[in-house]
Amino acid sequence: MIGESVIIEIRAGVGGEEAALFVTDLFKMYSKYAKNQNWQQMVLNSKPTELGGFKEIIFELKGDGAFLKMKYEAGVHRVQRIPETEKSGRVHTSTASVAVLARPKKAEVKISPQNLKFDFYKASGHGGQYVNKRMTAVRVTHLPTGMIVTCQTERSLQQNKESAILILEAKLFEKIKMEEEEKISGKRREQIGFAKRAEKIRTYNFPQDRITDHRIKKSWHNAEEIMEGKLNKIIEELQKK
Protein backbone atom coordinates (compact mmCIF):
# COMPACT_ATOMS: atom_id res chain seq x y z
CA MET A 1 0.00 0.00 0.00
CA ILE A 2 1.38 3.40 -0.97
CA GLY A 3 1.73 5.50 2.14
CA GLU A 4 3.12 2.74 4.33
CA SER A 5 6.75 3.11 3.27
CA VAL A 6 8.76 5.98 1.81
CA ILE A 7 12.41 6.55 0.89
CA ILE A 8 13.87 9.99 1.59
CA GLU A 9 17.02 11.23 -0.11
CA ILE A 10 18.62 14.45 1.18
CA ARG A 11 21.55 15.99 -0.69
CA ALA A 12 23.71 19.01 0.04
CA GLY A 13 23.31 21.83 -2.49
CA VAL A 14 25.08 25.19 -2.60
CA GLY A 15 26.99 26.24 0.50
CA GLY A 16 29.79 23.71 0.93
CA GLU A 17 30.21 22.33 4.45
CA GLU A 18 27.35 24.48 5.77
CA ALA A 19 25.01 22.81 3.26
CA ALA A 20 26.22 19.40 4.46
CA LEU A 21 25.50 20.39 8.07
CA PHE A 22 22.02 21.52 6.99
CA VAL A 23 21.46 18.03 5.54
CA THR A 24 22.22 16.65 9.01
CA ASP A 25 19.74 19.07 10.58
CA LEU A 26 16.99 18.07 8.14
CA PHE A 27 17.72 14.39 8.73
CA LYS A 28 17.46 14.87 12.51
CA MET A 29 14.22 16.85 12.07
CA TYR A 30 12.64 14.08 9.99
CA SER A 31 13.95 11.40 12.38
CA LYS A 32 12.30 13.11 15.36
CA TYR A 33 9.10 13.66 13.39
CA ALA A 34 9.09 9.97 12.42
CA LYS A 35 9.53 8.96 16.05
CA ASN A 36 6.55 11.16 17.02
CA GLN A 37 4.52 9.39 14.31
CA ASN A 38 5.60 5.95 15.57
CA TRP A 39 7.28 5.18 12.25
CA GLN A 40 10.27 2.90 11.85
CA GLN A 41 13.44 4.31 10.33
CA MET A 42 16.36 2.64 8.57
CA VAL A 43 19.35 4.42 7.00
CA LEU A 44 20.08 2.92 3.58
CA ASN A 45 23.15 4.93 2.61
CA SER A 46 25.10 8.02 3.67
CA LYS A 47 28.14 10.06 2.69
CA PRO A 48 29.36 11.86 5.84
CA THR A 49 31.79 14.76 5.98
CA GLU A 50 34.56 15.45 8.47
CA LEU A 51 32.64 18.18 10.32
CA GLY A 52 29.56 16.08 11.05
CA GLY A 53 27.54 16.87 7.96
CA PHE A 54 26.33 14.69 5.09
CA LYS A 55 26.88 15.18 1.38
CA GLU A 56 23.96 12.78 1.03
CA ILE A 57 21.83 10.55 3.22
CA ILE A 58 19.13 8.11 2.12
CA PHE A 59 16.75 6.48 4.57
CA GLU A 60 13.47 4.60 4.68
CA LEU A 61 10.48 5.44 6.87
CA LYS A 62 7.81 2.81 7.52
CA GLY A 63 4.46 3.50 9.13
CA ASP A 64 0.90 4.62 8.69
CA GLY A 65 0.68 7.59 6.30
CA ALA A 66 4.45 7.94 5.82
CA PHE A 67 4.30 8.77 2.11
CA LEU A 68 1.08 10.78 2.35
CA LYS A 69 2.70 13.15 4.86
CA MET A 70 6.33 13.18 3.75
CA LYS A 71 5.53 13.84 0.06
CA TYR A 72 5.18 17.56 0.91
CA GLU A 73 8.90 17.72 1.78
CA ALA A 74 10.11 17.15 -1.80
CA GLY A 75 12.03 20.08 -3.26
CA VAL A 76 14.78 22.54 -2.36
CA HIS A 77 15.11 23.67 1.27
CA ARG A 78 17.06 26.88 1.92
CA VAL A 79 18.69 27.86 5.21
CA GLN A 80 19.85 31.34 6.25
CA ARG A 81 21.99 31.47 9.39
CA ILE A 82 25.41 32.33 10.81
CA PRO A 83 27.62 29.22 10.60
CA GLU A 84 29.66 28.31 13.68
CA THR A 85 32.80 28.70 11.57
CA GLU A 86 31.87 32.26 10.52
CA LYS A 87 33.99 34.66 12.60
CA SER A 88 32.56 37.88 11.17
CA GLY A 89 28.96 37.02 12.07
CA ARG A 90 27.82 37.13 8.45
CA VAL A 91 24.62 35.26 7.53
CA HIS A 92 25.17 32.52 4.96
CA THR A 93 22.58 31.02 2.60
CA SER A 94 22.82 27.30 1.82
CA THR A 95 20.51 24.73 0.28
CA ALA A 96 19.69 21.04 0.39
CA SER A 97 17.44 19.06 -1.93
CA VAL A 98 14.97 16.48 -0.69
CA ALA A 99 13.59 13.69 -2.89
CA VAL A 100 10.62 11.68 -1.61
CA LEU A 101 10.21 8.27 -3.25
CA ALA A 102 7.32 5.89 -2.67
CA ARG A 103 8.49 2.33 -2.14
CA PRO A 104 6.84 0.30 -4.92
CA LYS A 105 5.16 -3.07 -4.60
CA LYS A 106 7.06 -5.90 -6.25
CA ALA A 107 4.47 -6.04 -9.02
CA GLU A 108 4.93 -2.35 -9.85
CA VAL A 109 8.63 -2.56 -10.65
CA LYS A 110 10.15 -5.74 -12.02
CA ILE A 111 13.91 -5.75 -12.46
CA SER A 112 15.45 -8.66 -14.35
CA PRO A 113 18.74 -9.83 -12.78
CA GLN A 114 20.40 -9.79 -16.21
CA ASN A 115 19.69 -6.05 -16.40
CA LEU A 116 21.83 -5.35 -13.32
CA LYS A 117 25.60 -4.91 -13.16
CA PHE A 118 27.21 -5.09 -9.71
CA ASP A 119 30.60 -3.69 -8.72
CA PHE A 120 32.05 -4.29 -5.25
CA TYR A 121 34.72 -2.19 -3.56
CA LYS A 122 36.04 -1.16 -0.16
CA ALA A 123 33.91 1.26 1.83
CA SER A 124 35.64 4.60 2.42
CA GLY A 125 35.27 7.07 5.26
CA HIS A 126 36.09 10.76 5.81
CA GLY A 127 38.72 12.03 3.41
CA GLY A 128 38.53 8.89 1.31
CA GLN A 129 40.49 6.58 3.62
CA TYR A 130 39.41 2.98 3.68
CA VAL A 131 37.43 2.04 6.77
CA ASN A 132 36.86 -1.58 5.79
CA LYS A 133 39.46 -4.01 4.47
CA ARG A 134 36.79 -6.22 2.88
CA MET A 135 34.78 -5.50 -0.26
CA THR A 136 31.50 -4.40 1.34
CA ALA A 137 30.49 -1.33 -0.71
CA VAL A 138 28.18 -1.90 -3.68
CA ARG A 139 27.59 -0.07 -6.93
CA VAL A 140 24.63 -1.32 -8.96
CA THR A 141 23.96 -0.16 -12.52
CA HIS A 142 20.57 -0.65 -14.20
CA LEU A 143 21.74 -1.33 -17.74
CA PRO A 144 18.55 -0.36 -19.67
CA THR A 145 18.41 3.14 -18.11
CA GLY A 146 22.02 3.69 -17.02
CA MET A 147 20.78 4.52 -13.50
CA ILE A 148 23.48 3.98 -10.85
CA VAL A 149 23.04 3.52 -7.09
CA THR A 150 25.87 3.08 -4.57
CA CYS A 151 25.62 1.86 -1.00
CA GLN A 152 28.32 1.46 1.67
CA THR A 153 26.67 2.24 5.01
CA GLU A 154 26.47 -1.31 6.34
CA ARG A 155 29.44 -3.57 7.11
CA SER A 156 27.70 -6.44 5.35
CA LEU A 157 28.03 -6.77 1.58
CA GLN A 158 24.62 -8.48 1.37
CA GLN A 159 22.90 -5.71 3.36
CA ASN A 160 24.44 -3.01 1.17
CA LYS A 161 23.36 -4.95 -1.92
CA GLU A 162 19.76 -5.21 -0.64
CA SER A 163 19.68 -1.51 0.24
CA ALA A 164 21.05 -0.53 -3.18
CA ILE A 165 18.36 -2.58 -4.95
CA LEU A 166 15.67 -1.07 -2.71
CA ILE A 167 16.81 2.48 -3.62
CA LEU A 168 17.04 1.53 -7.31
CA GLU A 169 13.49 0.15 -7.31
CA ALA A 170 12.15 3.35 -5.75
CA LYS A 171 14.01 5.54 -8.27
CA LEU A 172 12.79 3.48 -11.23
CA PHE A 173 9.22 3.66 -9.87
CA GLU A 174 9.54 7.46 -9.61
CA LYS A 175 10.82 7.59 -13.21
CA ILE A 176 7.83 5.55 -14.41
CA LYS A 177 5.40 7.81 -12.52
CA MET A 178 6.95 10.97 -13.99
CA GLU A 179 6.79 9.56 -17.52
CA GLU A 180 3.12 8.64 -17.04
CA GLU A 181 2.44 12.12 -15.66
CA GLU A 182 4.03 13.67 -18.76
CA LYS A 183 1.78 11.59 -21.02
CA ILE A 184 -1.37 12.53 -19.12
CA SER A 185 -0.81 16.27 -18.84
CA GLY A 186 1.50 17.00 -21.75
CA LYS A 187 3.70 18.88 -19.30
CA ARG A 188 4.82 18.38 -15.73
CA ARG A 189 1.97 19.09 -13.33
CA GLU A 190 2.32 21.91 -10.84
CA GLN A 191 1.17 20.18 -7.66
CA ILE A 192 1.94 20.96 -4.07
CA GLY A 193 3.55 17.88 -2.62
CA PHE A 194 5.29 16.84 -5.80
CA ALA A 195 7.83 19.65 -6.11
CA LYS A 196 10.99 18.60 -7.90
CA ARG A 197 14.49 19.39 -6.77
CA ALA A 198 14.83 22.57 -8.80
CA GLU A 199 11.94 24.23 -6.97
CA LYS A 200 12.61 26.13 -3.74
CA ILE A 201 9.82 25.15 -1.36
CA ARG A 202 10.91 26.39 2.06
CA THR A 203 13.29 28.83 3.77
CA TYR A 204 14.63 28.38 7.31
CA ASN A 205 15.67 31.86 8.50
CA PHE A 206 17.29 31.45 11.91
CA PRO A 207 18.30 35.10 12.59
CA GLN A 208 14.61 36.04 12.25
CA ASP A 209 13.40 32.80 13.89
CA ARG A 210 11.11 32.13 10.94
CA ILE A 211 10.35 29.22 8.63
CA THR A 212 8.47 30.07 5.42
CA ASP A 213 6.81 27.66 3.01
CA HIS A 214 6.80 29.42 -0.35
CA ARG A 215 4.11 27.20 -1.91
CA ILE A 216 1.40 28.48 0.40
CA LYS A 217 3.13 31.77 1.34
CA LYS A 218 2.88 31.11 5.06
CA SER A 219 5.45 31.54 7.85
CA TRP A 220 5.92 30.05 11.32
CA HIS A 221 8.10 31.18 14.20
CA ASN A 222 9.88 29.01 16.82
CA ALA A 223 12.22 27.59 14.19
CA GLU A 224 14.23 25.60 16.73
CA GLU A 225 11.07 23.87 17.95
CA ILE A 226 10.10 22.89 14.39
CA MET A 227 13.62 21.54 13.82
CA GLU A 228 13.01 19.28 16.83
CA GLY A 229 10.48 17.39 14.75
CA LYS A 230 7.37 19.50 15.42
CA LEU A 231 6.35 19.45 11.76
CA ASN A 232 2.66 18.71 12.24
CA LYS A 233 1.45 22.30 11.90
CA ILE A 234 3.31 22.78 8.61
CA ILE A 235 2.25 19.47 7.08
CA GLU A 236 -1.37 19.90 8.19
CA GLU A 237 -1.47 23.35 6.57
CA LEU A 238 -0.08 21.91 3.33
CA GLN A 239 -2.67 19.14 3.40
CA LYS A 240 -5.47 21.71 3.74
CA LYS A 241 -4.23 23.67 0.74
C-alpha positions as CSV (number, residue, x, y, z in Angstrom):
1,M,0.0,0.0,0.0
2,I,1.4,3.4,-1.0
3,G,1.7,5.5,2.1
4,E,3.1,2.7,4.3
5,S,6.8,3.1,3.3
6,V,8.8,6.0,1.8
7,I,12.4,6.5,0.9
8,I,13.9,10.0,1.6
9,E,17.0,11.2,-0.1
10,I,18.6,14.5,1.2
11,R,21.6,16.0,-0.7
12,A,23.7,19.0,0.0
13,G,23.3,21.8,-2.5
14,V,25.1,25.2,-2.6
15,G,27.0,26.2,0.5
16,G,29.8,23.7,0.9
17,E,30.2,22.3,4.4
18,E,27.4,24.5,5.8
19,A,25.0,22.8,3.3
20,A,26.2,19.4,4.5
21,L,25.5,20.4,8.1
22,F,22.0,21.5,7.0
23,V,21.5,18.0,5.5
24,T,22.2,16.6,9.0
25,D,19.7,19.1,10.6
26,L,17.0,18.1,8.1
27,F,17.7,14.4,8.7
28,K,17.5,14.9,12.5
29,M,14.2,16.8,12.1
30,Y,12.6,14.1,10.0
31,S,13.9,11.4,12.4
32,K,12.3,13.1,15.4
33,Y,9.1,13.7,13.4
34,A,9.1,10.0,12.4
35,K,9.5,9.0,16.1
36,N,6.6,11.2,17.0
37,Q,4.5,9.4,14.3
38,N,5.6,6.0,15.6
39,W,7.3,5.2,12.3
40,Q,10.3,2.9,11.8
41,Q,13.4,4.3,10.3
42,M,16.4,2.6,8.6
43,V,19.4,4.4,7.0
44,L,20.1,2.9,3.6
45,N,23.1,4.9,2.6
46,S,25.1,8.0,3.7
47,K,28.1,10.1,2.7
48,P,29.4,11.9,5.8
49,T,31.8,14.8,6.0
50,E,34.6,15.4,8.5
51,L,32.6,18.2,10.3
52,G,29.6,16.1,11.1
53,G,27.5,16.9,8.0
54,F,26.3,14.7,5.1
55,K,26.9,15.2,1.4
56,E,24.0,12.8,1.0
57,I,21.8,10.6,3.2
58,I,19.1,8.1,2.1
59,F,16.8,6.5,4.6
60,E,13.5,4.6,4.7
61,L,10.5,5.4,6.9
62,K,7.8,2.8,7.5
63,G,4.5,3.5,9.1
64,D,0.9,4.6,8.7
65,G,0.7,7.6,6.3
66,A,4.5,7.9,5.8
67,F,4.3,8.8,2.1
68,L,1.1,10.8,2.4
69,K,2.7,13.1,4.9
70,M,6.3,13.2,3.7
71,K,5.5,13.8,0.1
72,Y,5.2,17.6,0.9
73,E,8.9,17.7,1.8
74,A,10.1,17.2,-1.8
75,G,12.0,20.1,-3.3
76,V,14.8,22.5,-2.4
77,H,15.1,23.7,1.3
78,R,17.1,26.9,1.9
79,V,18.7,27.9,5.2
80,Q,19.8,31.3,6.3
81,R,22.0,31.5,9.4
82,I,25.4,32.3,10.8
83,P,27.6,29.2,10.6
84,E,29.7,28.3,13.7
85,T,32.8,28.7,11.6
86,E,31.9,32.3,10.5
87,K,34.0,34.7,12.6
88,S,32.6,37.9,11.2
89,G,29.0,37.0,12.1
90,R,27.8,37.1,8.5
91,V,24.6,35.3,7.5
92,H,25.2,32.5,5.0
93,T,22.6,31.0,2.6
94,S,22.8,27.3,1.8
95,T,20.5,24.7,0.3
96,A,19.7,21.0,0.4
97,S,17.4,19.1,-1.9
98,V,15.0,16.5,-0.7
99,A,13.6,13.7,-2.9
100,V,10.6,11.7,-1.6
101,L,10.2,8.3,-3.2
102,A,7.3,5.9,-2.7
103,R,8.5,2.3,-2.1
104,P,6.8,0.3,-4.9
105,K,5.2,-3.1,-4.6
106,K,7.1,-5.9,-6.2
107,A,4.5,-6.0,-9.0
108,E,4.9,-2.3,-9.8
109,V,8.6,-2.6,-10.7
110,K,10.1,-5.7,-12.0
111,I,13.9,-5.7,-12.5
112,S,15.5,-8.7,-14.4
113,P,18.7,-9.8,-12.8
114,Q,20.4,-9.8,-16.2
115,N,19.7,-6.0,-16.4
116,L,21.8,-5.4,-13.3
117,K,25.6,-4.9,-13.2
118,F,27.2,-5.1,-9.7
119,D,30.6,-3.7,-8.7
120,F,32.1,-4.3,-5.3
121,Y,34.7,-2.2,-3.6
122,K,36.0,-1.2,-0.2
123,A,33.9,1.3,1.8
124,S,35.6,4.6,2.4
125,G,35.3,7.1,5.3
126,H,36.1,10.8,5.8
127,G,38.7,12.0,3.4
128,G,38.5,8.9,1.3
129,Q,40.5,6.6,3.6
130,Y,39.4,3.0,3.7
131,V,37.4,2.0,6.8
132,N,36.9,-1.6,5.8
133,K,39.5,-4.0,4.5
134,R,36.8,-6.2,2.9
135,M,34.8,-5.5,-0.3
136,T,31.5,-4.4,1.3
137,A,30.5,-1.3,-0.7
138,V,28.2,-1.9,-3.7
139,R,27.6,-0.1,-6.9
140,V,24.6,-1.3,-9.0
141,T,24.0,-0.2,-12.5
142,H,20.6,-0.6,-14.2
143,L,21.7,-1.3,-17.7
144,P,18.5,-0.4,-19.7
145,T,18.4,3.1,-18.1
146,G,22.0,3.7,-17.0
147,M,20.8,4.5,-13.5
148,I,23.5,4.0,-10.8
149,V,23.0,3.5,-7.1
150,T,25.9,3.1,-4.6
151,C,25.6,1.9,-1.0
152,Q,28.3,1.5,1.7
153,T,26.7,2.2,5.0
154,E,26.5,-1.3,6.3
155,R,29.4,-3.6,7.1
156,S,27.7,-6.4,5.4
157,L,28.0,-6.8,1.6
158,Q,24.6,-8.5,1.4
159,Q,22.9,-5.7,3.4
160,N,24.4,-3.0,1.2
161,K,23.4,-4.9,-1.9
162,E,19.8,-5.2,-0.6
163,S,19.7,-1.5,0.2
164,A,21.1,-0.5,-3.2
165,I,18.4,-2.6,-5.0
166,L,15.7,-1.1,-2.7
167,I,16.8,2.5,-3.6
168,L,17.0,1.5,-7.3
169,E,13.5,0.1,-7.3
170,A,12.2,3.4,-5.8
171,K,14.0,5.5,-8.3
172,L,12.8,3.5,-11.2
173,F,9.2,3.7,-9.9
174,E,9.5,7.5,-9.6
175,K,10.8,7.6,-13.2
176,I,7.8,5.5,-14.4
177,K,5.4,7.8,-12.5
178,M,7.0,11.0,-14.0
179,E,6.8,9.6,-17.5
180,E,3.1,8.6,-17.0
181,E,2.4,12.1,-15.7
182,E,4.0,13.7,-18.8
183,K,1.8,11.6,-21.0
184,I,-1.4,12.5,-19.1
185,S,-0.8,16.3,-18.8
186,G,1.5,17.0,-21.8
187,K,3.7,18.9,-19.3
188,R,4.8,18.4,-15.7
189,R,2.0,19.1,-13.3
190,E,2.3,21.9,-10.8
191,Q,1.2,20.2,-7.7
192,I,1.9,21.0,-4.1
193,G,3.6,17.9,-2.6
194,F,5.3,16.8,-5.8
195,A,7.8,19.6,-6.1
196,K,11.0,18.6,-7.9
197,R,14.5,19.4,-6.8
198,A,14.8,22.6,-8.8
199,E,11.9,24.2,-7.0
200,K,12.6,26.1,-3.7
201,I,9.8,25.1,-1.4
202,R,10.9,26.4,2.1
203,T,13.3,28.8,3.8
204,Y,14.6,28.4,7.3
205,N,15.7,31.9,8.5
206,F,17.3,31.4,11.9
207,P,18.3,35.1,12.6
208,Q,14.6,36.0,12.2
209,D,13.4,32.8,13.9
210,R,11.1,32.1,10.9
211,I,10.3,29.2,8.6
212,T,8.5,30.1,5.4
213,D,6.8,27.7,3.0
214,H,6.8,29.4,-0.3
215,R,4.1,27.2,-1.9
216,I,1.4,28.5,0.4
217,K,3.1,31.8,1.3
218,K,2.9,31.1,5.1
219,S,5.4,31.5,7.9
220,W,5.9,30.0,11.3
221,H,8.1,31.2,14.2
222,N,9.9,29.0,16.8
223,A,12.2,27.6,14.2
224,E,14.2,25.6,16.7
225,E,11.1,23.9,18.0
226,I,10.1,22.9,14.4
227,M,13.6,21.5,13.8
228,E,13.0,19.3,16.8
229,G,10.5,17.4,14.8
230,K,7.4,19.5,15.4
231,L,6.4,19.5,11.8
232,N,2.7,18.7,12.2
233,K,1.4,22.3,11.9
234,I,3.3,22.8,8.6
235,I,2.2,19.5,7.1
236,E,-1.4,19.9,8.2
237,E,-1.5,23.3,6.6
238,L,-0.1,21.9,3.3
239,Q,-2.7,19.1,3.4
240,K,-5.5,21.7,3.7
241,K,-4.2,23.7,0.7
